[in-house]
Amino acid sequence: MKALIAESNNETVDDISLVFNMCLPHLKMITTDSGKECLDMVKNNSPDVIILGDLEDMSGLDVIEKIRADSEVPVILLSNIYDEPSVVEAFDLGADGYMTKPFHQLELIARVRVILRRRDGRLITRLKNGGLKRSGYARTRK
C-alpha cells in the first residue's frame, strides 16, 4: 500500500513520515512538493491515500479538482485555513478529510486507518496502550 504526501514544508513531511513509519509501517510513502508532480504520481504510482498540504505551484483545492477528474483515491487535505466556506468547498470538490495545521498526528493516523479500512477491508494497525497491535479484518456490508 502507498501513501502520497504532497507538501512543500519539509518539516511537515518529516513529521508525517515519522508518525507513518511508527504507526503504519506497511505503507510505502512517496512524497512531492509540487502539485503538477502530485497529479503525475497519482496516475503513475496509484497511491491508496493522499495527504495533500501546501504546495508551491498549485492550491490544494485545484489539485483535488484535477485528481477527481480521473481518480477516486482518498484525499485528506491539510490546510492553514479554517473557515467554514473553505472546508465545505474542499469537501464539495472531493476531499475525504480536512484537517487544519498544526494538526494532531495521531488523529491523522486514525483518519488514514479509517479510509484504508473502508477502502478494502484489509488488516489495519492501531494503537493500543501506547503500542502497536494488529486488528482483525474490517467488516464489509453487503
N, C-alpha and C positions, 0 to 999 in steps of 0.2 A: 504494500500500500504506500501511496505517496502523498505528501503534503507539499503544496506550493506556497511559499511565503514570499509575498510581493510587498516589499517595504524598503524605503530609501534610508531609513535611520538604522545604522549598523548596530547600535546598542539595543534597539528593539528586536532586531533579527537575532542577536546573540541571546537575549532573554528568552525569546520564543524557542530557539533551538535548544537551549539548556533544559527548559522545562519539558519540551517534547522528548528529548533524549532520556530524561529521567522517568517520565510518566507514560510515554507512548513509544517505547523503543522499537516497536515493529514498524513504525512509519519512517520511510525514507524521506528526507527533506531536500527539496530543491528551492533555490532562492533566486530572486532578482530584485533590482531596484527600479526597473523600467516597466511601464505599462505595456509598451509595444512588445517587449520580450515576454512579459507575462502572458499576453494573448498567444504568442507563438508557442510558449511552453504548454499552455492548455491544449493546443492542437497536437503537439508533438510528443508530450510526455504523459498525457491522460492522468492528471492528478486526481486523487479521491476527494480532496478537500483543498480549498484555497483560503489562506489568511491574507487579506488584502488591506494594506495600510497606506501610508503616504508614499506617493511616487513622484519622481522628478518631472516626468514628461506628460502625465495624464492624471485626471482626477479619478478617484476610486469609483465614482458614480459612472463615469464614461467607460471605465474598464468593465464594470458589471454589465452595463448595457451591451457592450460588444461581446462579452462572454455568453450572455443569454441568447444572442443571435444564433449561436452554434452549439451550445453545451448546456447541460443541466447540472454540471459539477457544483456541489455546495460551496458557497462563498460566505465567509464571516468577514465583515468589514470592521476594521479598527480605525477610529476617527478621533481627531481632536475636537470635533464639533458635536455638541449635544443640544440640539433644539428639535422640537417635535417635527417640524416640516422636513428637516434633513433625514431624520430616522425614517419617517414614512416614505419619503422619496426613495431611499435605499431599498426598503422592502418592496416598494412598487416596481422598482427596476429589476428585482430578482435576488436581492441579498437574502441569505438564510439566517443571518445573525448580524447584530450590530453591537459593538462594544466601544466605549469611549476610553481614550488614553488619559491618564495612565490606567491600564486595565489590570484586573486580578488574574494572575497566571493560572491558578487552579480553576477559576471559572472558565477561562479559555479552553483548558483541557477538558473540562466537563462538557462544554458545548461541542467540541470536536468529537468526543466519545459518543454523544447523543446522535450527531449527524452520521457517524460511521455505523453505529448500531442500527439506525433506521434505514440506512442505505442498503446494507447487505446482510445484517444479522450475524456477522462473524463474531468470534471471540473478542472480547474487549478487555482492556486492562483498567482497573480502577484503584483508587487509593483506599486503603483500609488501615486505619490506625497508624498512619504515617508510613506504611509500607506498600509494596505493590502486591496485588492479588489478581489471579486470573479468575474471571467470572465465567458463567455458562453462556450458552448461545442466547442471543436476544430472541424474543418471541416475535413471530410474524403473524399478522392477521390474514385470514382468508375471506 
